[in-house]
Amino acid sequence: MAVYEGTRYYPLPRPAALPRRRYAARVRAGRRNNRVGIATAAVLVAFLIGLFYLTQTVRVAATTYDIDTLAAQRDQLTQQIQSLQGDIALQGAEISVTRRALGFGLSPLGAPLWVRGR
């Protein structure tokens, strides 16, 4: 049986811990908070909030316009119904019916006949 020397475990000495770095990586790399980037982000957020507000305002205005249009249409239909009811009442009146019957050549009825119940 062959045994290879490379397969044995030899503990290696641990390297000494490095001292902690004093500054963060972005500071060491020269990347600091950029005021232009922050200002750009603030303008973008303000623009998005304004766009959202404008969208909601337009939606409410459109809904109000639809409601006003429907209310005007309802008033118009109510007036039309009242006008037609007046025409029906006028055409159904006894005087109107009698005049039309005479116009068609019918003769008026005599006195009413009353029949007594037993």
C-alpha atoms as one frame of an Amber mdcrd trajectory, in Angstrom:
protein
   0.000   0.000   0.000   1.300   3.386  -0.974   0.956   6.428   1.234   1.491
   9.891  -0.132   3.170  12.510   1.982   0.889  15.243   0.665  -2.171  13.738
   2.286  -1.078  14.245   5.866  -2.439  17.175   7.869   0.080  19.763   8.839
  -1.349  22.639  10.876  -0.370  25.988   9.437   0.355  28.918  11.671  -2.482
  31.490  11.693  -1.566  34.869  10.350  -1.699  37.757  12.763  -4.898  39.779
  12.721  -4.662  42.940  10.693  -5.357  46.183  12.490  -8.803  47.699  11.881
  -9.010  50.312   9.245  -9.733  53.784  10.435 -12.031  54.957   7.544 -14.815
  53.286   5.624 -14.110  51.900   2.167 -15.997  54.672   0.346 -13.946  57.330
   2.136 -10.699  55.557   1.329 -11.816  55.266  -2.317 -12.564  58.994  -2.434
 -16.349  58.550  -2.774 -18.169  60.831  -0.426 -21.792  61.946  -0.299 -22.368
  63.975  -3.418 -24.649  66.972  -2.853 -25.554  67.105  -6.537 -26.849  63.533
  -6.383 -28.889  64.261  -3.273 -30.343  67.400  -4.888 -31.190  65.439  -8.043
 -32.942  62.768  -5.979 -34.921  65.431  -4.087 -36.030  67.077  -7.346 -37.051
  63.691  -8.745 -39.110  62.866  -5.646 -40.779  66.303  -5.759 -41.575  65.806
  -9.457 -43.144  62.391  -8.814 -45.249  63.759  -5.958 -46.409  66.633  -8.182
 -47.248  64.233 -10.999 -49.275  62.053  -8.638 -51.129  65.138  -7.334 -51.858
  66.321 -10.879 -53.192  62.881 -11.851 -55.546  62.791  -8.872 -56.736  66.360
  -9.506 -57.525  65.622 -13.162 -59.379  62.449 -12.176 -61.521  64.336  -9.646
 -62.254  67.101 -12.181 -63.315  64.543 -14.796 -65.586  62.795 -12.295 -67.140
  66.124 -11.272 -67.746  66.980 -14.934 -69.461  63.618 -15.468 -71.645  64.141
 -12.404 -72.655  67.638 -13.570 -73.476  66.334 -17.048 -75.636  63.540 -15.644
 -77.429  65.937 -13.285 -78.262  68.283 -16.193 -79.518  65.319 -18.228 -81.683
  64.198 -15.300 -83.210  67.676 -15.008 -83.943  67.701 -18.747 -85.638  64.286
 -18.543 -87.682  65.404 -15.523 -88.926  68.459 -17.462 -89.749  66.245 -20.453
 -91.743  63.853 -18.222 -93.686  66.742 -16.699 -94.445  68.132 -20.161 -95.693
  64.752 -21.380 -97.815  64.283 -18.260 -99.398  67.690 -18.920-100.111  66.698
 -22.536-101.682  63.430 -21.389-103.839  65.250 -18.849-104.902  67.769 -21.486
-105.729  65.148 -24.113-107.558  62.971 -21.617-109.844  65.720 -20.330-113.570
  65.330 -21.002-113.832  68.573 -22.967-111.008  67.558 -25.292-112.469  64.105
 -25.889-115.921  65.586 -26.630-114.478  68.098 -29.128-112.543  65.431 -30.980
-115.578  63.135 -31.105-117.669  65.939 -32.576-114.878  66.611 -35.053-115.070
  62.976 -36.229-118.826  63.292 -36.754-120.111  61.539 -33.616-123.204  62.903
 -31.869-123.280  63.770 -28.193-124.855  61.385 -25.724-128.185  62.116 -24.100
-128.790  62.463 -20.401-127.216  59.774 -18.273-129.355  56.774 -17.364-129.239
  55.767 -13.722-130.108  52.195 -12.817-130.981  51.502  -9.193-129.716  48.399
  -7.563-132.209  46.014  -5.928
